[in-house]
Amino acid sequence: MKTEIYTVEDIHCKGCETTIRTLVGDVAGVQQVDPDHRTNQVVVMYDEAQVDDITIRDVLADAGFSPRDGEELDGVIGD
């Protein structure tokens, strides 16, 4: 299991959090999604055997929440 923190653009409210949680959470291999509109960060725990960082970044970007380059952190929770 791998955990990454993505700093993204424009998480304005709880509704945005729900959108992110639903779209990223529907990706096969994603175990947990915790977006925070106060920090514009999304913590994602996922199984590297089923999904990769690029796919998660693409889902976030397609939803209008583009991750900033180089600001994700590997292994924050239970690497």
Number of C-alpha atoms within 10 A of each C-alpha: 14 19 24 21 21 24 23 23 16 14 22 13 12 13 11 18 19 13 15 23 18 12 15 24 19 12 15 11 17 21 16 14 23 16 24 18 17 10 12 18 22 25 20 23 23 23 14 13 9 10 14 14 14 9 12 21 19 15 17 21 15 11 14 15 22 17 22 13 10 8 13 19 13 11 13 14 14 8 10
